[in-house]
Amino acid sequence: MLQKTTFVVATALALFLPTTALANNFEYNYLEVRTTVSPQSSGIELSNYFTENSHFILRGDSRFSSDWDLAGGVGFNGPFGNFVDIYGQALIHQIREQGFSDSKDSTDIEISLGARAWLAPQLEGAIRLGKLAEHSIFIVGLRFHSTDQLSIAVESRNAGIWGPQLGLGVRFTY
């Protein structure tokens, strides 16, 4: 049954995506600054196109206690209809976790998939699911686009290493 369902979904995507893959519904050239609570951390993310449907990603987050999560890699993006983009990321993370006695360094791979959708003319909803080593990634949020170049976001984030957090972010597109 699962093989039939997979075949039907893959065939439907193959038939409908070529007619809708004309232009992205969202911008992937951006610089984002964010902060989170519980636990508190701050981060910065940079995304830049290298083709129309793929982009480079650099990201750094820290709780400012001799710890960090640095990541870099590639992402893909493409429209799915007139109001939704599907995107994915493959990143390499260099993580330093501050422990009680000493710090622990690791290098891990993140694979994630997500979707961004226009819910109203200036309101975007987004979801991203994935894995970072043995940790799950689940990020869901809303983003208000005040102008074409500036947007603000509120997110519920579990980006893998620090557990669930509430995040606020500002994104500058260029």
C-alpha positions as CSV (number, residue, x, y, z in Angstrom):
1,M,0.0,0.0,0.0
2,L,2.8,2.4,0.9
3,Q,4.5,1.7,-2.5
4,K,1.3,2.6,-4.4
5,T,0.9,5.8,-2.4
6,T,4.5,6.8,-3.0
7,F,4.1,6.1,-6.7
8,V,0.9,8.1,-6.9
9,V,2.5,11.1,-5.1
10,A,5.6,11.0,-7.2
11,T,3.7,10.8,-10.4
12,A,1.4,13.7,-9.3
13,L,4.5,15.8,-8.4
14,A,6.2,15.0,-11.8
15,L,3.0,16.0,-13.7
16,F,2.2,19.2,-11.8
17,L,5.5,20.7,-10.8
18,P,6.8,21.4,-14.3
19,T,3.8,23.6,-15.0
20,T,4.2,25.5,-11.8
21,A,7.9,25.9,-11.6
22,L,8.1,29.3,-13.2
23,A,9.3,31.5,-10.4
24,N,9.8,31.3,-6.6
25,N,7.1,32.8,-4.4
26,F,9.7,33.9,-1.8
27,E,13.1,35.5,-1.7
28,Y,16.1,33.4,-0.6
29,N,18.7,36.2,-0.6
30,Y,18.6,37.3,3.0
31,L,20.4,38.2,6.2
32,E,18.5,37.2,9.4
33,V,19.2,38.1,13.0
34,R,17.3,36.2,15.7
35,T,17.0,35.7,19.4
36,T,15.3,32.9,21.4
37,V,14.3,32.3,25.0
38,S,14.2,29.2,27.2
39,P,17.1,28.7,26.8
40,Q,18.2,32.1,25.6
41,S,20.4,32.2,22.5
42,S,21.1,34.5,19.6
43,G,21.9,33.8,16.0
44,I,22.5,35.1,12.5
45,E,21.8,33.4,9.2
46,L,22.8,34.3,5.6
47,S,21.3,32.8,2.5
48,N,22.4,33.6,-1.1
49,Y,21.3,32.2,-4.5
50,F,23.8,30.4,-6.7
51,T,21.1,29.3,-9.2
52,E,17.4,30.2,-9.4
53,N,16.4,27.2,-7.3
54,S,19.4,26.6,-5.1
55,H,21.2,28.7,-2.5
56,F,24.1,28.7,0.0
57,I,23.4,28.9,3.7
58,L,25.6,30.1,6.5
59,R,24.3,30.1,10.1
60,G,25.6,30.7,13.6
61,D,23.9,30.5,17.0
62,S,25.2,30.8,20.5
63,R,24.0,31.0,24.1
64,F,27.2,33.0,24.9
65,S,28.5,30.5,27.4
66,S,31.5,29.3,25.4
67,D,29.2,27.3,23.1
68,W,28.1,27.6,19.5
69,D,26.4,26.0,16.6
70,L,28.0,26.9,13.3
71,A,26.5,25.5,10.1
72,G,27.0,25.9,6.4
73,G,25.7,24.1,3.3
74,V,23.3,24.2,0.4
75,G,19.6,24.5,0.0
76,F,17.1,24.0,-2.8
77,N,13.8,25.9,-3.3
78,G,11.0,25.8,-5.7
79,P,7.4,26.9,-6.1
80,F,4.5,24.6,-5.5
81,G,1.6,26.5,-6.9
82,N,1.1,30.3,-6.7
83,F,1.4,30.7,-2.9
84,V,3.7,28.0,-1.6
85,D,7.4,27.2,-1.9
86,I,9.0,23.9,-0.9
87,Y,12.6,24.0,0.3
88,G,15.2,21.8,1.8
89,Q,18.7,22.1,3.4
90,A,21.7,20.0,3.7
91,L,24.1,21.5,6.2
92,I,27.3,20.6,8.1
93,H,27.2,21.7,11.7
94,Q,30.2,22.3,14.0
95,I,28.8,22.3,17.5
96,R,30.4,23.1,20.8
97,E,28.2,22.3,23.8
98,Q,29.2,23.7,27.2
99,G,28.8,21.0,29.8
100,F,29.1,21.1,33.6
101,S,32.8,19.9,33.7
102,D,34.1,20.7,30.2
103,S,32.9,21.4,26.6
104,K,32.1,18.8,24.0
105,D,32.7,19.4,20.3
106,S,31.0,17.5,17.4
107,T,30.5,17.7,13.7
108,D,27.1,16.6,12.5
109,I,24.9,16.6,9.3
110,E,21.5,18.3,9.1
111,I,18.9,17.3,6.5
112,S,15.6,19.2,6.5
113,L,12.6,19.9,4.3
114,G,10.1,22.7,4.7
115,A,7.4,24.8,3.1
116,R,6.6,28.5,3.1
117,A,3.1,29.7,2.3
118,W,1.4,33.1,1.9
119,L,-1.5,33.2,4.4
120,A,-2.4,36.8,3.6
121,P,-0.8,39.5,1.4
122,Q,1.9,40.3,3.9
123,L,1.8,37.2,6.2
124,E,3.8,34.1,5.6
125,G,3.5,30.8,7.4
126,A,6.4,28.3,7.5
127,I,7.3,24.9,8.7
128,R,10.5,22.9,8.6
129,L,11.1,19.3,9.6
130,G,14.4,17.4,9.7
131,K,17.2,15.6,11.5
132,L,20.5,16.8,13.0
133,A,22.4,13.7,14.0
134,E,20.0,11.9,16.3
135,H,18.1,15.1,17.2
136,S,14.8,16.1,15.5
137,I,14.3,19.5,14.0
138,F,10.9,21.1,14.1
139,I,10.4,24.8,13.3
140,V,7.0,26.5,12.7
141,G,6.4,30.2,12.5
142,L,4.7,33.3,11.2
143,R,6.5,36.1,9.3
144,F,5.1,39.6,8.7
145,H,6.6,41.3,5.6
146,S,6.4,45.0,6.4
147,T,8.2,45.9,3.2
148,D,9.9,43.9,0.3
149,Q,13.2,44.2,2.2
150,L,12.2,43.8,5.8
151,S,10.2,41.2,7.7
152,I,9.8,40.1,11.3
153,A,9.1,36.6,12.6
154,V,7.9,34.7,15.6
155,E,8.7,31.0,15.7
156,S,8.5,27.9,17.8
157,R,11.9,26.3,17.3
158,N,13.5,23.0,18.1
159,A,16.6,23.3,16.0
160,G,18.2,20.1,17.4
161,I,20.6,20.8,20.1
162,W,19.0,23.2,22.7
163,G,15.4,21.8,22.7
164,P,12.2,23.8,22.2
165,Q,12.6,27.6,22.2
166,L,10.4,30.6,21.3
167,G,12.2,32.8,18.7
168,L,11.9,36.3,17.3
169,G,13.7,37.3,14.1
170,V,14.3,40.1,11.7
171,R,15.1,39.3,8.1
172,F,16.6,41.8,5.6
173,T,16.3,40.7,1.9
174,Y,18.7,42.0,-0.7
